[in-house]
Amino acid sequence: MASKLWRKKKVVAEGTLAGPARVDARTKNLTRRLQVGDVAIINHTDLDRVAAENLVAAQPVAVLNAAKSISGRYPNLGPAILEEAGIPLIDDLGPEIMDISEGQWVDIDGARVVAGGRVIAEGTLQTAQSIARDSEAARAGMTVQLRAFAANTLEYLNEEQGLILDGVGIPDIRTSMEHRHVLVVVRGYDYREDLRALRPYIRENRPLMIGVDGGADALLELGYTPDIIVGDMDSVSDKALRCGAEVVVHAYRDGRAPGKKRVEDLGVDHVVFPATGTSEDVAMLLADSKGAKLIVAVGTHNTILEFLDKGRAGMASTFLTRLVVGGKLIDAKGVSRLYRSSISNWMLVALILAGVFALFAALAVTGAGQTFLSVLTTRLGDLAEWFRNLF
């Protein structure tokens, strides 16, 4: 936090910032190589929460966006997250900003971007006031987005009716989920906090773990090993793919599977699951069809704003998926709030015996305690003799 505040003060004091450029149209790819002190250059309309949180974690000097970070479609969450972290966001710079070379030195003067001694582009420096104003105006676009979301949902239902209602096309896998708890982990909202909060639940119930793309690495980071990895393999590490988990490659409905070649090159056994929609939906449908008793979702999308914040028409599949598996599905936050770690009977007995032993040990090393134990032993002997005389 101190470094973020220092950067913010530097902007105010000097008016300029500078650093080497890291350029990528896909923010997800950029954050993998972004380092402290770099200038992040993206082309991300409606900057979403997950992308913004990943940018904040990398601590760039500034974020330069070729597109509008708030287009007005809906009140997306990303720009406010950057502003709160003290990372300047310069918006709507245009496509020319993407022509800056990787590693080229970039100077930022207010809302102007200078590279190679010339002004490359000039945009809008977002502030807390401008973000609040644009977000409020974007709420008016929610009606249009909801209608589009509903239309996409119906389209998805028409395309995947067999999969959703009858499980047609779900591949055979070697991992058994019958009557088991299944933890589906997506590297999305609050996934680290949720996984830490679920430690008691995981320890006692030992759920089968499914990592959705980068969710597999999230499990490895916290000391767990995924049993299954599901996804198009664009954001999961080679280490995770080689960890021994069963791999399910999410493919397009027409059979194209961009991630298939990658796992083949790694020599990893896998099956292909062609389906429309997102990989997190595929993971939940897989768990449901294979007899999972309970599905606990970590880092997934739950609210309409989160669906829209994902920025893909394919998120319409998520709504129907939750209707299908709803009887088994529970969000990680619900589990962590309601779950209480139980103490078994044998653990309770062991605790009592340990306490009694500690008490007698303490009494045995003091004069008063030895006298008390002697009297207690005599009384217990008298009581035992009385019982024998009864019979």
Secondary structure per residue as TSV (DSSP state, phi and psi in degrees):
chain	resnum	aa	ss	phi	psi
A	1	M	-	360.0	-36.7
A	2	A	H	-61.0	-41.2
A	3	S	H	-65.8	-33.9
A	4	K	H	-67.2	-43.8
A	5	L	H	-64.3	-38.0
A	6	W	H	-62.0	-42.9
A	7	R	H	-61.6	-41.7
A	8	K	H	-63.0	-41.9
A	9	K	H	-65.0	-36.1
A	10	K	H	-65.3	-37.6
A	11	V	H	-61.4	-45.0
A	12	V	H	-66.3	-42.8
A	13	A	H	-73.0	-43.0
A	14	E	H	-104.8	-23.1
A	15	G	S	80.7	-9.9
A	16	T	E	-130.9	155.3
A	17	L	E	-134.8	159.9
A	18	A	E	-154.9	156.0
A	19	G	E	172.8	169.2
A	20	P	E	-72.8	141.7
A	21	A	E	-82.1	139.7
A	22	R	E	-122.0	118.8
A	23	V	E	-119.9	129.9
A	24	D	-	-164.6	133.7
A	25	A	S	-69.8	-21.7
A	26	R	S	-103.6	111.5
A	27	T	H	-60.1	-37.0
A	28	K	H	-59.4	-40.4
A	29	N	H	-71.2	-37.3
A	30	L	H	-63.6	-42.8
A	31	T	H	-65.7	-17.2
A	32	R	H	-70.7	-29.1
A	33	R	H	-113.9	-0.7
A	34	L	-	-71.7	135.9
A	35	Q	-	-125.0	163.9
A	36	V	T	-56.8	130.3
A	37	G	T	93.6	-7.7
A	38	D	-	-77.7	163.3
A	39	V	E	-104.3	117.8
A	40	A	E	-86.0	124.3
A	41	I	E	-117.3	118.2
A	42	I	E	-130.0	169.3
A	43	N	-	-133.5	79.8
A	44	H	-	-130.4	96.9
A	45	T	S	-69.4	135.5
A	46	D	S	55.2	69.7
A	47	L	-	-57.2	120.5
A	48	D	-	-90.0	171.4
A	49	R	H	-64.7	-46.2
A	50	V	H	-63.3	-44.1
A	51	A	H	-61.7	-43.0
A	52	A	H	-64.7	-41.1
A	53	E	H	-64.7	-37.3
A	54	N	H	-67.9	-36.6
A	55	L	H	-64.9	-44.3
A	56	V	H	-60.8	-40.5
A	57	A	H	-61.7	-31.9
A	58	A	H	-81.2	-16.8
A	59	Q	-	55.0	60.4
A	60	P	-	-74.1	163.3
A	61	V	S	-65.4	-40.3
A	62	A	E	-160.6	163.7
A	63	V	E	-118.6	122.7
A	64	L	E	-108.6	121.1
A	65	N	E	-113.5	122.4
A	66	A	S	-66.3	-28.8
A	67	A	S	-101.4	-177.3
A	68	K	-	-85.3	123.6
A	69	S	S	-70.1	-23.5
A	70	I	-	-132.0	104.8
A	71	S	-	-83.8	-17.9
A	72	G	S	102.9	-1.4
A	73	R	S	-68.9	-40.9
A	74	Y	S	-163.1	161.6
A	75	P	-	-79.3	82.6
A	76	N	-	-72.3	160.7
A	77	L	S	-100.1	-16.6
A	78	G	H	-62.2	-48.8
A	79	P	H	-58.0	-39.7
A	80	A	H	-64.1	-34.4
A	81	I	H	-65.7	-42.9
A	82	L	H	-64.7	-41.7
A	83	E	H	-64.6	-42.0
A	84	E	H	-64.8	-29.7
A	85	A	T	-82.7	-3.4
A	86	G	T	78.9	20.6
A	87	I	-	-100.6	115.6
A	88	P	-	-59.7	137.3
A	89	L	E	-121.1	116.3
A	90	I	E	-107.4	124.4
A	91	D	E	-109.3	156.5
A	92	D	-	55.5	49.0
A	93	L	-	-83.1	-13.7
A	94	G	-	88.4	165.5
A	95	P	G	-64.5	-21.2
A	96	E	G	-60.4	-28.8
A	97	I	G	-64.8	-25.0
A	98	M	G	-76.3	-9.8
A	99	D	G	-82.4	-8.9
A	100	I	S	-62.8	136.5
A	101	S	-	-75.4	149.4
A	102	E	T	-60.9	125.7
A	103	G	T	87.9	-8.3
A	104	Q	-	-66.2	142.1
A	105	W	E	-73.6	131.9
A	106	V	E	-124.5	132.6
A	107	D	E	-107.9	138.3
A	108	I	E	-119.9	117.0
A	109	D	E	-118.5	99.0
A	110	G	T	66.5	-114.6
A	111	A	T	-106.8	7.9
A	112	R	E	-97.3	142.9
A	113	V	E	-115.4	123.2
A	114	V	E	-117.0	130.6
A	115	A	E	-145.4	137.8
A	116	G	T	63.9	27.5
A	117	G	T	83.0	6.0
A	118	R	E	-137.1	157.1
A	119	V	E	-75.6	118.0
A	120	I	E	-83.8	-41.1
A	121	A	E	-163.9	160.9
A	122	E	E	-135.5	129.0
A	123	G	-	-125.3	-143.4
A	124	T	E	-122.4	121.6
A	125	L	E	-79.2	114.8
A	126	Q	-	-76.5	139.5
A	127	T	-	-124.2	171.5
A	128	A	H	-58.1	-38.0
A	129	Q	H	-68.9	-44.2
A	130	S	H	-68.2	-36.4
A	131	I	H	-66.1	-43.1
A	132	A	H	-63.5	-41.0
A	133	R	H	-65.4	-47.4
A	134	D	H	-66.7	-36.5
A	135	S	H	-66.2	-40.4
A	136	E	H	-64.6	-42.3
A	137	A	H	-65.1	-32.9
A	138	A	H	-69.1	-21.9
A	139	R	G	-61.0	-25.8
A	140	A	G	-68.2	-21.6
A	141	G	G	-83.4	-2.7
A	142	M	H	-63.5	-36.3
A	143	T	H	-60.6	-45.7
A	144	V	H	-63.1	-42.0
A	145	Q	H	-66.9	-37.5
A	146	L	H	-64.9	-40.1
A	147	R	H	-64.5	-42.2
A	148	A	H	-64.8	-38.3
A	149	F	H	-63.4	-42.9
A	150	A	H	-63.8	-41.2
A	151	A	H	-63.7	-42.6
A	152	N	H	-64.0	-35.1
A	153	T	H	-64.2	-44.3
A	154	L	H	-64.8	-39.3
A	155	E	H	-62.8	-42.6
A	156	Y	H	-63.4	-40.4
A	157	L	H	-61.3	-41.6
A	158	N	H	-64.2	-38.6
A	159	E	H	-75.3	-35.4
A	160	E	S	-119.8	29.2
A	161	Q	H	-59.0	-42.6
A	162	G	H	-63.6	-41.5
A	163	L	H	-66.7	-47.1
A	164	I	H	-68.8	-45.4
A	165	L	H	-89.6	-31.9
A	166	D	H	-123.0	-1.6
A	167	G	-	72.4	21.3
A	168	V	T	-68.5	128.3
A	169	G	T	96.6	-5.7
A	170	I	-	-73.4	125.4
A	171	P	-	-74.9	159.1
A	172	D	-	-78.4	137.6
A	173	I	-	-128.6	160.5
A	174	R	S	-86.3	-20.7
A	175	T	S	-79.6	125.6
A	176	S	-	-86.5	130.3
A	177	M	-	-113.9	0.8
A	178	E	T	-55.4	122.9
A	179	H	T	60.8	24.2
A	180	R	-	-111.1	156.0
A	181	H	E	-77.0	138.8
A	182	V	E	-125.7	128.8
A	183	L	E	-103.1	116.2
A	184	V	E	-102.3	115.6
A	185	V	E	-112.7	119.1
A	186	V	E	-112.0	138.9
A	187	R	S	-80.3	71.0
A	188	G	-	-122.2	-139.3
A	189	Y	T	-62.2	124.2
A	190	D	T	55.3	30.1
A	191	Y	H	-65.8	-36.6
A	192	R	H	-64.6	-48.9
A	193	E	H	-60.9	-41.3
A	194	D	H	-66.1	-41.5
A	195	L	H	-64.6	-40.5
A	196	R	H	-64.2	-40.8
A	197	A	H	-67.1	-23.1
A	198	L	T	-89.5	2.3
A	199	R	H	-53.1	-47.3
A	200	P	H	-60.6	-41.5
A	201	Y	H	-62.2	-44.8
A	202	I	H	-64.3	-41.1
A	203	R	H	-63.3	-39.6
A	204	E	H	-88.7	-31.6
A	205	N	H	-102.0	-15.1
A	206	R	-	44.5	61.0
A	207	P	-	-68.9	153.6
A	208	L	E	-71.5	136.4
A	209	M	E	-110.9	126.1
A	210	I	E	-112.6	119.6
A	211	G	E	-96.6	123.4
A	212	V	E	-92.9	107.7
A	213	D	T	49.3	-116.3
A	214	G	T	-63.0	-14.0
A	215	G	H	-61.4	-26.5
A	216	A	H	-65.3	-40.6
A	217	D	H	-69.1	-33.4
A	218	A	H	-60.9	-40.1
A	219	L	H	-65.7	-44.3
A	220	L	H	-63.1	-37.9
A	221	E	H	-58.9	-32.4
A	222	L	T	-99.7	12.7
A	223	G	T	90.4	10.4
A	224	Y	-	-104.5	156.7
A	225	T	-	-115.3	121.6
A	226	P	-	-65.7	144.5
A	227	D	S	-85.4	-33.7
A	228	I	E	-137.7	141.8
A	229	I	E	-118.2	125.2
A	230	V	E	-120.5	136.6
A	231	G	E	157.7	179.7
A	232	D	-	-89.6	5.5
A	233	M	S	67.6	26.3
A	234	D	S	-93.5	-12.0
A	235	S	S	-136.8	21.1
A	236	V	-	-108.1	144.9
A	237	S	-	-81.1	160.6
A	238	D	H	-61.6	-36.9
A	239	K	H	-58.4	-44.1
A	240	A	H	-66.3	-42.3
A	241	L	H	-64.5	-25.1
A	242	R	T	-97.6	9.2
A	243	C	S	-79.1	-4.0
A	244	G	S	103.1	-2.7
A	245	A	-	-71.9	150.6
A	246	E	E	-72.4	134.9
A	247	V	E	-108.6	127.4
A	248	V	E	-117.9	113.1
A	249	V	E	-87.0	119.8
A	250	H	E	-78.7	121.2
A	251	A	E	-115.0	162.6
A	252	Y	-	-68.2	161.8
A	253	R	T	-60.7	-29.5
A	254	D	T	-80.3	2.7
A	255	G	S	98.9	-12.5
A	256	R	-	-66.8	131.6
A	257	A	-	-135.5	89.8
A	258	P	T	-57.2	-30.1
A	259	G	T	-82.2	-8.6
A	260	K	H	-64.8	-43.1
A	261	K	H	-62.5	-37.9
A	262	R	H	-61.8	-47.7
A	263	V	H	-69.8	-30.7
A	264	E	H	-66.5	-41.4
A	265	D	H	-64.0	-30.4
A	266	L	T	-82.0	-7.8
A	267	G	T	72.6	29.9
A	268	V	-	-98.3	128.5
A	269	D	-	-64.9	144.8
A	270	H	E	-160.6	165.2
A	271	V	E	-124.5	158.7
A	272	V	E	-111.0	135.6
A	273	F	E	-122.4	96.3
A	274	P	E	-77.9	125.5
A	275	A	-	-165.5	145.4
A	276	T	S	-75.8	156.4
A	277	G	S	104.0	-164.9
A	278	T	-	-97.6	162.5
A	279	S	H	-68.4	-30.7
A	280	E	H	-66.6	-34.4
A	281	D	H	-66.2	-42.5
A	282	V	H	-59.1	-42.4
A	283	A	H	-63.5	-42.5
A	284	M	H	-68.7	-41.9
A	285	L	H	-64.2	-37.4
A	286	L	H	-63.1	-47.2
A	287	A	H	-63.1	-41.8
A	288	D	H	-64.8	-45.6
A	289	S	H	-68.5	-25.2
A	290	K	T	-93.2	13.2
A	291	G	T	89.3	20.9
A	292	A	-	-59.5	140.1
A	293	K	S	-78.6	-39.2
A	294	L	E	-147.2	139.5
A	295	I	E	-117.6	116.9
A	296	V	E	-104.7	121.6
A	297	A	E	-100.9	128.5
A	298	V	E	-117.9	125.0
A	299	G	S	75.8	10.5
A	300	T	-	-87.5	-179.8
A	301	H	-	-99.5	135.9
A	302	N	-	-128.6	-32.8
A	303	T	S	-104.8	165.1
A	304	I	H	-63.8	-36.0
A	305	L	H	-64.9	-37.2
A	306	E	H	-67.8	-37.9
A	307	F	H	-62.0	-47.4
A	308	L	H	-67.8	-35.5
A	309	D	H	-65.0	-23.1
A	310	K	H	-67.7	-27.5
A	311	G	T	75.2	25.8
A	312	R	-	-134.4	139.9
A	313	A	G	-61.7	-26.8
A	314	G	G	-63.0	-17.2
A	315	M	G	-65.1	-14.1
A	316	A	H	-60.4	-27.9
A	317	S	H	-64.7	-29.2
A	318	T	H	-63.5	-37.8
A	319	F	H	-61.7	-48.6
A	320	L	H	-68.2	-37.4
A	321	T	H	-59.1	-42.0
A	322	R	H	-68.0	-29.0
A	323	L	H	-67.8	-38.9
A	324	V	H	-69.3	-46.0
A	325	V	H	-99.0	8.5
A	326	G	T	-54.8	-32.9
A	327	G	T	-67.0	-20.0
A	328	K	T	-109.2	-14.9
A	329	L	E	-89.7	135.4
A	330	I	E	-142.1	139.9
A	331	D	E	-75.5	148.1
A	332	A	H	-57.3	-37.1
A	333	K	H	-63.4	-35.5
A	334	G	H	-66.3	-40.2
A	335	V	H	-64.7	-46.7
A	336	S	H	-66.1	-29.4
A	337	R	H	-81.5	-34.2
A	338	L	H	-96.3	-24.6
A	339	Y	-	-74.7	135.9
A	340	R	-	-124.2	129.0
A	341	S	-	-64.8	125.8
A	342	S	-	-92.4	153.1
A	343	I	-	-112.3	121.6
A	344	S	-	-72.3	162.6
A	345	N	H	-60.6	-41.8
A	346	W	H	-67.2	-33.3
A	347	M	H	-67.2	-36.4
A	348	L	H	-66.9	-43.6
A	349	V	H	-62.1	-43.8
A	350	A	H	-62.0	-37.7
A	351	L	H	-65.3	-41.8
A	352	I	H	-65.1	-45.1
A	353	L	H	-62.6	-39.3
A	354	A	H	-64.0	-38.1
A	355	G	H	-66.2	-42.9
A	356	V	H	-63.7	-43.2
A	357	F	H	-61.5	-43.2
A	358	A	H	-63.4	-36.7
A	359	L	H	-65.2	-47.1
A	360	F	H	-66.5	-36.0
A	361	A	H	-63.5	-39.9
A	362	A	H	-67.5	-39.4
A	363	L	H	-66.9	-33.0
A	364	A	H	-70.6	-16.7
A	365	V	T	-101.8	5.3
A	366	T	S	-121.2	150.7
A	367	G	H	-60.8	-48.3
A	368	A	H	-61.3	-39.1
A	369	G	H	-65.8	-39.1
A	370	Q	H	-65.7	-39.0
A	371	T	H	-62.8	-43.5
A	372	F	H	-61.8	-42.9
A	373	L	H	-66.2	-35.9
A	374	S	H	-64.0	-45.7
A	375	V	H	-64.0	-41.5
A	376	L	H	-62.3	-39.9
A	377	T	H	-65.6	-41.1
A	378	T	H	-62.2	-45.5
A	379	R	H	-62.5	-41.5
A	380	L	H	-65.2	-36.4
A	381	G	H	-64.7	-42.0
A	382	D	H	-62.7	-39.6
A	383	L	H	-66.2	-39.3
A	384	A	H	-66.7	-39.0
A	385	E	H	-63.8	-38.5
A	386	W	H	-63.4	-40.2
A	387	F	H	-66.7	-37.8
A	388	R	H	-65.5	-39.1
A	389	N	H	-64.8	-27.0
A	390	L	H	-65.2	-30.2
A	391	F	-	-112.6	360.0
